[in-house]
């Protein structure tokens, strides 16, 4: 999980330093926990459409 969280964190901090630093004052973006869920019976395409249909932050 650490490697899955570290890579996007570095990318976001490099690509959007002003925006990230506006909201996150510590050196970490993620906390130590994680969540795993199953989406059995759903195709990858259905899952992709669901994720893409979610509201996006401003």
C-alpha positions in Angstrom: 0.0 0.0 0.0 2.8 2.4 0.8 4.2 2.2 -2.8 0.7 2.7 -4.2 0.3 5.9 -2.1 3.8 7.3 -2.5 4.0 7.5 -6.2 0.8 9.6 -6.7 1.8 11.8 -3.8 5.1 12.6 -5.3 3.5 13.2 -8.7 0.8 15.6 -7.2 3.4 17.5 -5.2 5.6 17.9 -8.2 2.9 18.7 -10.7 0.7 21.0 -8.5 2.9 22.3 -5.7 1.0 25.5 -5.0 -2.4 23.8 -5.0 -1.2 20.8 -2.8 0.6 23.1 -0.3 -2.5 25.2 0.0 -4.4 22.3 1.6 -1.7 20.0 3.0 0.9 21.5 5.4 2.6 18.2 6.2 5.0 16.2 4.1 2.4 13.5 3.6 -0.8 13.4 1.6 -2.2 10.1 2.8 -2.6 8.7 6.3 -1.5 5.2 7.3 -4.8 3.4 6.7 -6.3 2.0 3.5 -9.6 0.5 2.3 -10.2 -2.5 0.2 -13.5 -3.5 -1.2 -14.8 -6.1 -3.6 -17.0 -5.3 -6.7 -17.7 -8.8 -7.7 -20.0 -9.4 -10.6 -19.2 -5.9 -12.1 -17.2 -5.6 -15.3 -14.2 -3.4 -15.4 -16.1 -1.2 -18.0 -19.1 -0.8 -15.6 -16.7 0.1 -12.8 -14.9 2.6 -15.0 -18.2 4.3 -16.0 -19.2 4.5 -12.3 -16.0 6.1 -11.3 -16.0 8.6 -14.2 -19.6 9.6 -13.3 -18.7 10.7 -9.8 -18.6 14.4 -9.0 -15.2 16.0 -9.4 -13.7 18.6 -7.0 -13.5 22.2 -8.1 
